[in-house]
Amino acid sequence: MPAIRGYVFDAYGTLFDVHSVIDAGRAITTDATTLSATWRQKQLEYTWLRALMGRYEDFWAVTEAALRHSVRRLGLRAGEDDIRRLMDAYLSLACFPEVPAALARLQGRPCAILSNGSPRMLAAAVASSGLGRHLQHVLSVDTVKTYKPAPAVYALGPRALGVEAGQLLFVSSNAWDVAGAKAFGYQVAWCNRTGAPAEELGVFPDLVITRLDELPD
């Protein structure tokens, strides 16, 4: 791999465990794992659909719409207090255990988050996890009013860091995000935590890892 001059991280599923909302979900269902998985899939689908339709709403609105749909789809009963409690869980998602030490080891080169998350959501997650001291930039798609994998989103990383994409390592646990970043021109590391197969999109990561502390420094 060419020399790495900076790191750009996806947030949800890469730094922060989106399924840490399972605990909050137990208030309305005995199968909170299914609720979390359904919610996450619909959340992503709504970002792609809104990007294609040109009807942007920020990630907080998208996340709430996905939750309400998932509750109906699974036949659950949830009042407005339940919805608020589940949504608030997204503001304090747990980071994966190895993340703080992994980011600390990379100090000396700039590190940034580049995420679908709204600025408010990202600020809350970074603050609750204590990761802010390791990050030079927290970049949201809200700047360009569309969602990954739109090239306009990936362009935010090189612009903020002042480094061309080919000298940055983009890190994501989401295979579709990996494909989007590679197609844009980043070097890419896929943090394949679950042993998933690669997407059949004709582009492939430069590096496959299972934990962030396996990143090259």
MOSULSUL-V99359 format. One record per residue. N is the residue number from 1. RES is the residue in one letter. SS is DSSP state (2 for helix, 1 for strand, 0 for the rest). OMEGA is omega as a letter, one per 20 degrees, with the letter a starting at -180 (* if undefined). D_LAST is the distance of its C-alpha to the last C-alpha in Angstrom with 2 decimals. Layout:
[[N	RES	SS	OMEGA	D_LAST] [N	RES	SS	OMEGA	D_LAST]]
This chain:
[[1	M	0	r	11.93] [2	P	0	r	12.33] [3	A	0	a	9.91] [4	I	0	a	8.15] [5	R	0	r	9.84] [6	G	1	a	9.77] [7	Y	1	r	9.80] [8	V	1	a	13.26] [9	F	1	r	14.28] [10	D	0	a	17.66] [11	A	0	a	19.41] [12	Y	1	a	22.16] [13	G	0	a	21.34] [14	T	0	r	17.56] [15	L	0	a	17.17] [16	F	1	a	20.90] [17	D	0	a	23.19] [18	V	2	a	26.13] [19	H	2	r	28.23] [20	S	2	r	28.35] [21	V	2	a	31.45] [22	I	2	a	33.25] [23	D	2	r	34.59] [24	A	2	a	36.27] [25	G	2	a	37.62] [26	R	0	r	39.59] [27	A	0	a	42.09] [28	I	0	a	43.45] [29	T	0	r	42.82] [30	T	0	r	42.61] [31	D	0	a	40.09] [32	A	2	r	37.39] [33	T	2	r	34.80] [34	T	2	r	36.79] [35	L	2	a	37.18] [36	S	2	a	33.45] [37	A	2	r	32.74] [38	T	2	r	35.65] [39	W	2	a	34.67] [40	R	2	a	31.09] [41	Q	2	r	32.36] [42	K	2	r	35.06] [43	Q	2	r	32.71] [44	L	2	r	30.60] [45	E	2	a	33.83] [46	Y	2	r	35.22] [47	T	2	a	32.27] [48	W	2	a	32.73] [49	L	2	a	36.50] [50	R	2	r	36.53] [51	A	2	a	34.26] [52	L	2	a	36.62] [53	M	2	a	39.70] [54	G	0	a	38.53] [55	R	0	a	39.39] [56	Y	0	r	36.40] [57	E	0	a	36.45] [58	D	0	a	33.54] [59	F	2	r	31.45] [60	W	2	r	33.48] [61	A	2	r	36.66] [62	V	2	a	35.20] [63	T	2	r	33.98] [64	E	2	r	37.43] [65	A	2	r	39.23] [66	A	2	r	37.19] [67	L	2	a	38.01] [68	R	2	r	41.70] [69	H	2	a	41.87] [70	S	2	r	40.21] [71	V	2	r	42.67] [72	R	2	a	45.57] [73	R	2	a	44.29] [74	L	0	r	44.00] [75	G	0	a	47.36] [76	L	0	r	46.14] [77	R	0	a	47.93] [78	A	0	r	45.90] [79	G	0	a	47.38] [80	E	2	r	45.88] [81	D	2	r	44.75] [82	D	2	r	42.86] [83	I	2	a	41.20] [84	R	2	a	40.17] [85	R	2	r	38.79] [86	L	2	r	36.67] [87	M	2	a	35.44] [88	D	2	r	34.59] [89	A	2	r	32.35] [90	Y	2	a	29.98] [91	L	2	a	29.59] [92	S	2	r	28.14] [93	L	0	r	26.15] [94	A	0	r	24.19] [95	C	1	r	20.42] [96	F	0	a	19.03] [97	P	0	a	18.73] [98	E	0	a	15.03] [99	V	2	a	14.12] [100	P	2	a	14.57] [101	A	2	r	12.42] [102	A	2	r	9.56] [103	L	2	r	9.93] [104	A	2	a	10.55] [105	R	2	a	7.33] [106	L	0	a	5.77] [107	Q	0	a	8.84] [108	G	0	r	9.42] [109	R	0	a	8.95] [110	P	1	r	11.68] [111	C	1	a	11.73] [112	A	1	r	14.98] [113	I	1	r	17.16] [114	L	1	a	19.37] [115	S	1	r	22.10] [116	N	0	a	25.68] [117	G	0	r	26.43] [118	S	0	r	28.94] [119	P	2	a	28.02] [120	R	2	r	30.02] [121	M	2	a	28.42] [122	L	2	r	24.85] [123	A	2	a	25.83] [124	A	2	a	27.47] [125	A	2	r	24.66] [126	V	2	a	22.07] [127	A	2	a	24.67] [128	S	2	a	25.69] [129	S	2	a	22.22] [130	G	0	a	21.23] [131	L	0	a	17.97] [132	G	2	a	19.24] [133	R	2	a	17.80] [134	H	2	a	14.20] [135	L	0	r	15.39] [136	Q	0	a	16.67] [137	H	1	r	18.65] [138	V	1	a	20.41] [139	L	1	a	21.96] [140	S	1	r	24.92] [141	V	2	a	26.87] [142	D	2	r	29.88] [143	T	2	a	29.34] [144	V	0	r	30.36] [145	K	0	r	32.55] [146	T	0	a	31.36] [147	Y	0	r	28.88] [148	K	0	j	26.07] [149	P	0	r	26.08] [150	A	0	r	28.00] [151	P	2	a	26.33] [152	A	2	r	27.37] [153	V	2	a	24.99] [154	Y	2	r	21.87] [155	A	2	a	22.98] [156	L	2	a	22.45] [157	G	2	r	18.65] [158	P	2	a	18.82] [159	R	2	a	21.91] [160	A	2	a	20.53] [161	L	2	a	17.29] [162	G	0	a	19.16] [163	V	0	a	16.74] [164	E	0	a	18.09] [165	A	2	a	17.16] [166	G	2	r	16.10] [167	Q	2	r	13.18] [168	L	1	r	12.03] [169	L	1	r	10.46] [170	F	1	a	13.23] [171	V	1	r	12.96] [172	S	1	r	16.35] [173	S	0	a	18.35] [174	N	0	a	21.40] [175	A	2	r	22.16] [176	W	2	r	24.41] [177	D	2	r	21.80] [178	V	2	a	19.37] [179	A	2	r	22.33] [180	G	2	a	23.12] [181	A	2	r	19.74] [182	K	2	r	19.58] [183	A	2	r	23.19] [184	F	2	r	22.47] [185	G	0	r	19.95] [186	Y	0	q	16.40] [187	Q	1	a	13.76] [188	V	1	r	13.88] [189	A	1	r	12.45] [190	W	1	r	15.43] [191	C	1	a	15.21] [192	N	0	a	18.53] [193	R	0	a	19.60] [194	T	0	a	23.19] [195	G	0	a	23.20] [196	A	0	r	24.78] [197	P	0	r	25.77] [198	A	0	r	24.22] [199	E	0	r	26.40] [200	E	0	a	28.89] [201	L	0	r	28.17] [202	G	0	r	27.37] [203	V	0	a	23.69] [204	F	0	r	20.85] [205	P	0	r	17.13] [206	D	0	a	14.73] [207	L	1	r	13.01] [208	V	1	r	14.76] [209	I	1	r	13.54] [210	T	0	r	15.85] [211	R	0	a	13.87] [212	L	2	r	11.03] [213	D	2	r	9.62] [214	E	2	a	9.09] [215	L	0	r	6.39] [216	P	0	r	3.80] [217	D	0	*	0.00]]
